[in-house]
Amino acid sequence: MKKLQRFLKLLVCFCLITAFLGCESTKKKESTGEYIDDAAITAKIKSGLLEEQMLKSLQIEVKTFKGVVQLTGFVDSAQSVTKAGEVAKQVSGVTEVKNDLIVK
């Protein structure tokens, strides 16, 4: 009976350790919390882009990974490139903006 209890305790500890390690982030993979934070950052940036009259926000794609935002797509002017970058930088949680927008 004691062996069974000891085995069950060991099994529970192993499962807990495995679960916690599964939520840890790596260089190429986000943790669950980081993924949710990045999704919120992306949503806030897209909302900010929609509010700007001079930007055609449907032509701008926003991706966020661990606080680093990448803007891609096509815009009409260099001013639009600058404005989109400024909108992204203003959002809380953004650590860096990679502005890869192209003027067409």
Stockholm file with secondary structure:
# STOCKHOLM 1.0

chainA/1-104         MKKLQRFLKLLVCFCLITAFLGCESTKKKESTGEYIDDAAITAKIKSGLLEEQMLKSLQIEVKTFKGVVQLTGFVDSAQSVTKAGEVAKQVSGVTEVKNDLIVK
#=GR chainA/1-104 SS CHHHHHHHHHHHHHHHHHHHHHTCCCSSCCCHHHHHHHHHHHHHHHHHHHHCTTCCGGGEEEEEETTEEEEEEEESSHHHHHHHHHHHHTSTTCCEEEEEEEEC
#=GC SS_cons         CHHHHHHHHHHHHHHHHHHHHHTCCCSSCCCHHHHHHHHHHHHHHHHHHHHCTTCCGGGEEEEEETTEEEEEEEESSHHHHHHHHHHHHTSTTCCEEEEEEEEC
//
